[in-house]
């Protein structure tokens, strides 16, 4: 059994496949152009924002070294304050013990005075 295909039929089928491929290629190019247009629009907006804020960004960047120095000084100040707080806390503990000892001594003296007056 033999099947004969006419050359015109093969060319017709190839022409249809070519047309379908051409339609897909045109659709792909249209989508690609739309994507490029959207990217270009976004880039234009970014450029406008950068142009509008160039002065603010420049000021912010120029202030960064001073900000870092100030932050370093704050760290040093916190360290100094914590040392002073530690010293004060130690002094308060010593003072509390001294007051407690003096209060106990005063209590004993008052008990002695009370016993002297109550025995008469």
Secondary structure, 3 states (H helix, E strand, C coil): CCCCCCHHHHHHHHHHHHHHHHHHHHHHHHHHHHHHHHHHHHHHHHHHHHHHHHHHHHHHHHHHHHHHHHHHHHHHHHHHHHHHHHHHHHHHHHHHHHHHHHHHHHHHHHHHHHHHHHCC
